[in-house]
Amino acid sequence: EIGMDRKLYYGQDAEFRKRADQVIDEIASGHGQYYDAEELADISDYFAINNMPDKMQMVVEYGLHLHPESTELMIQEAFLYLDAGDLDKTEQCIELISPFSNDVKQLKAIFAYRKGNIDQADELLNEMVADFQPGDTYSIVSLMLDLDRPDEALEFLIHSDEDPDDEFYLDNLVSCYRGLDMLDDAIKTMNRLIDKHPYQPHLWKVLGECYYDKGLYDKGIEACDFALTTDEEYYPAMTLKALCFTQLGNAEKALESVRQAYPLGGIPLAGLIYFEASYYFTQKQYGEIIKVYSLFLDEAKNEPTLLN
């Protein structure tokens, strides 16, 4: 998961999602226009938050073509390489970024941690804590979580001067609780957050993830349905519903959710094929499984990356 102190509440409504999809469609079709660097960074954040690295990469690459000196887009590009495991390209990106802001320190610390340089990661974290300024709390908490220190993150957050009723406080609190597998506390806190933003589908989806992690798959589906009530084309909720139905042994409903998500770009072809095959297997329709995989292999001839 891409680890920056992200603007989790910017554009999480249906209107912004449609704008994000419009921009990505224009870029993909070769009809990309001039977009402000900040808007592209926000759209990239949106795709990052919803675990769509391919779309995020498309936006970042186009954004850097228009705005090659955009620090935020350069940081996002580095995180994309980092999450893909390409440490050499991550390092090349880091060397080009200036000034040395907290976001850059955060990136460098996570990079060091992924390389196994724990002492360097600790040093950067300690430097951020020592140079603490008002407004740094969530960057530091986010970094602690990225360094797999949810206990320290929770302690730092609780003893901060931040308003415990603030939406960003609650969001970070949920992340800490989830990192510590304190799922009951995470669910209670998510409900407080949803009370503040009942029309944000992303929040309902996160609540659904908490229920999924707790093994309460029916509750997870219910949370996803609330997300889809606020935005009927919010495909991350559709894919989470599919996973919940799979855990409940309902391959038909899982496939139904995936088929809704696929044309919206919410799941790759390989994922659709997997759910199709799983459904036909439960129905003992083995001939249909062969047909599905044959179609998939035909597609893979034109797009070999589907086999990865």
Disulfide bonds with the S-S distance in Angstrom:
none
